[in-house]
């Protein structure tokens, strides 16, 4: 069974996580757990979206 998971992150919180270097680790951890076939990143409605 396939599913679509869409994540929208608060801009200020995600900017701070990028500055601290924790966003990349968090995303890597989530993706290693979920093992998706593909992952896409962009913006939607002014928010970081994955």
N, C-alpha and C positions, 0 to 999 in steps of 0.2 A: 504494500500500500504506500502511496506517495502522499506527501503533504507539503504545504507551503507554510513556512514560519516567517513572519514579518516583524521586525524589531525597529521601533523608533526610539531614538535616544534624545534626551534633553540636550540642547546645544551647549549651554553653559556647563553642565555636568560632564558631557563628553569632551569638551575642550579641556577641562581641568584634568580629566583622566588621561588625555593625550599628553598633556604637559608632565604629568607624574609618571607616565609610561605604563599605566595599569590597563588602559583600554585594549591594547594589543594582546596582553596576557589574558585578559578576560575573554576576548573574542577567540583566541587560539584554544583556550580551555573549552569553551562552548562548542566550537567546531570539531574538536577532537572527540568530544563526547557524542555529538549528534552524527558525525561522519556524513555530511551532506554530499550529494553528487556534484553540486555547484553552490557557490555563494556569490552574491552580488551586493555591492555597496554603492550608495548614492544619497541623494537628498529627495525628500518629499515633504511638501508643506513647510519648508524651511527647517526641517529636522534631519539629522543624520539617520539614515535608514539602511537596514541590512535585510 
